[in-house]
């Protein structure tokens, strides 16, 4: 079986259409589950009393026993996983089934553009190689200038340290610092 690729935007759009047009209570009733004042006996766990709240207005269900919750799409998906023949029933399958059962037109969910074609091997052109080499050389030159700048600063700081501890006089320190600054220009 081939892997299908679905367009997430289209799936979301179809999901919203289903949620807005298919009442949850109608789907629940179709599965033979009785509704008692917006509550049902939860089909997702052993339940004797209605513990699952179903609301067409809010378009959701929520079980206070097992904490199952969702919209009409999740209800069908989870119900089919539990009681149907396919325990891998997906959200897309639930959307497609609801669209068919309730005659709702939804967009095509498959996206042929998302199917990745075989990659064409691009021949490296000499121009690309030269461009990459030039870029790398520029980066290395910039790093080298940074290292030289740090070395120059360290030499100046060494001169200043010698001045502060009294090993050299002020005039001599100024001459050496000027010499360091001129040397690297």
N, C-alpha and C positions, 0 to 999 in steps of 0.2 A: 504494500500500500504506500503510495507516495505521500510525502509530507505536503500538506496544503499551507499556503501562506495567505493570511487574511490581513486586510487593510484595517488597522486598529481604529481609524476614524470612521470608516464605514460600519464596522461592528458596533461601535459606540452609538452611531446615529441610528442604526437599526434597533439596538437595544432600547434607546429612548423612545422610538416609535412604538415598540411593543409595550413598554411600561405605560405609556400615555394612552394607548388604545385598548388594552386588554385588562378588564377588571380582575383583580386577584381572586375575588370571591367566586367568579365564574369558573376559573381554572380549578380552584379547590373543589368546587361542586362537581366538576367534570370527572375528577378523580374519585368521586363517591364519598367525599368527606363532608359531613354535616357541619354547618356553622351555627353556633349558639351564641347569640348576642356578640358578634365580632370575635368569637373565640372558637377554636377547633381543638380536637384531640390531636396532639402533635404526631404526625406520621414518622418523625425522625428519631423517636425514642419510645420506650414503653411508657405509655401514658394512659391513665384511667379517667382523669378529669381534663376538661379543656384548659390547656395551659398556654396555647399559642394564639396570640393576638393577630387578627387579620384586619387590615384597613384598606378599603378601596380609596378612601380619601387621601391617606398618606402614601398609598401604593406600596405598602410594605407588610411584611409579617415578622413576628418576633416571638420566639418561644421562651417563656420564663423558666422552663425546666431544663432544656438542653442548650439554650442560647442560640438555636438556629435562627437566622434572620436573613432578610434580603427582599428582593422584589419578585415579581411574577417569574422573571427569567431564572433567578436562583432557585425558586421553588420547584419549577419544572426540572431544572438540571439536577438538583439534589434528590428529588422524588424518583426520577428515572434512574439515577445511579443506584439508589437503594432498592427499588422494586422492579426496574426494567431489566432488560437483557444485557444492557451495556453499562458496566460499572465505571466506564471511562467517559460517560456522557459529558459533553462539553457545553460551555456557554453558547458557542456558535450553533451547536446542534439544537439547543433549547430555543434560541432565537428563530432558527429556520423552521422548527416544528410549530411554534406559536404563530409565526407569520402564515404558514400554510393552513393551520387549523382555523385561524380567525380571518383569513383572507386579507392580510395586510401586505401591501406592496413595500418591500424593503430593497435597498440597493444591493448590487452584487457584492458579496463580502470578500470574495477572492480578489487578490491583487496580483495580476500577472507581472507587474513592475517589481514586486517584492521578490519574485523568484530570481535568484541570483544566477545570471548567465555565467558560463565559463569565462574566467578572466583571460583576456588577451595579454600575452607577454609583450611588453613594450620594449623595443630595442633601445638600449641606451645610446643616445647620440653623443658624439664627441663634444658637442657644444654643452650638453648637460654636465658632462664630467668636468670640463674646464670651469664651468660656472660654480660647481660644488667645490672644486679645489681652490678657486679664488676666494670663495666665501670663507673656507676654513683657514686659509692663510691670513686673511684679514682678521679673523678671530684670534689667531695665535699672535699676530703682531700687536693687537690691542692688549692681549694679556702680557706680552713682553714689556710694553710701555708701562703697564701697571706695576710690574715687578721692578722696573728701573726707577719708577717714581717712589716706590716704597724704600728701595735701597738708598736713594738720594735723601729722603727724609730721615732715615736711620743715621746716615752720616752727619746730617745737620744736628740731630738730637744728641749725637755723641759729642760733637763740638760744644754744644750748649751745656751738656753735663760737665765737661772739662772746665768750662768757664765758671759754672756755679760752684764747683768744689775747689776752685782756685788754682788749677793746674796751668791755665793760660789766662792772659790779660784780655780785656774787652776789645782792644784794637786788633789783637791777633785773632780773636774769635770772629770778629766781623770780616777780616780778610779771608779767613778759611771758609766761612759761610758763603761769601761772594764768589770765591773760587769754585765751590761746589755748584752754585747756581749757574755760573758761566760755563762750567765744564760740560753740563748736560744739554746746553742749548745748541 
